[in-house]
Amino acid sequence: MTQIDDVQAPCSGSLLVSIMKSGTHMTLKLYARAGYLAVGHGSIDSSDHRVPTEELKRNLLRHPPVAAILDRFPDLEPDVVFSLLAQHAQSEIIWPRGSVEPALQEVWGEVRKLSGRDLFVPGLVISSHLLPWQSARAGFLPGWAKTGAPRIVYNYRDPRAHLVSMINFLVGSSVVDEHPSVQVYRPILRSLGSMDRMLSFAISDRTFPMRNAYEQNRWMLYHPSVLNLRFEDLVGEEGGGSRASQEAAVERWARFLAIEVPVEELTKGLFGDTKTFHKGRVDSWRDAFQEHHLRAFEREFGDVLADYGYADA
């Protein structure tokens, strides 16, 4: 890690690709405890940060290439530069390219010149649920292969548990009431009445939210430069896993990102207490799946279960 004033900053920027309802907020909590500031899909309360958000933001802006832009535009609020940096970093991966107001065009031009390690700065983690390689922005994957920035972490869970969690989220979550998927699927699922019928519907529905996420992200499962994290390993004993698996997973993650925060500090109270948390238990899907669901899921997703190592789970 690098030392900047009284804040330890991770040595590399990161991209977290975490399938929705696979522990995204828990993993971002882990990042926050290690001194990262997250932008993109998913967010966490400031209370989950080892260091206050504003301090983390100042730390990011001290990175020399970014600090040089601040020096060139001394009258500009640091928050504005951070916002432009985050916008550019996201748009270089997969997000749509946004526009900025005319008064900021000059500084935006300077920010747009940043790339590689100068753009994906230490302490910045960009969070996404999907990263199909075919949809990545032109130049991102070659640049990543050349510079190693950002460091990509792929987080996922048992696809059966993911499906049950998605159903519970769509039926009951109040966090994203206005999201189109909620507007479409909440009335449908609630009209079905029972988990038995909702699960049968979700397995067979070709457009169910995040249905193809495992296939779209599959390339990361096998890429040697991507770190894979399983929800089942991260949850620890409180989530039905084991302390040993949790510590091993967090240690691999910390080593991958050159983080020197003690594992005990990173893992203590990691499970639960995030805004979309439901149960988060490793095997809770077994309470919902009946034999006919298992057969239907095997027909539709047998290859996914085999690829991700859950076929015999």
Secondary structure, DSSP 8 states (H G I E B T S, - for coil): -EEETTEEE-SS-EEEEE-TTSSHHHHHHHHHHTT-EEEES----GGG-SS-HHHHHHHHHTSHHHHHHHHHSTTS-HHHHHHHHHHHHHHTTTS------GGGHHHHHHHTT--GGGTS-TTEEEEES---GGGS-TTHHHHHHHH--SEEEEEE--HHHHHHHHHHHHHH--TTTTSHHHHHHHHHHHHH-SHHHHHHHHHH-TT-TTTTHHHHTHHHHH-TTSEEEEHHHHSTGGGTS-HHHHHHHHHHHHHHTT--S-HHHHHTT-SS-STT-S---TTGGGGT--HHHHHHHHHHHHHHHHHTT-TT-
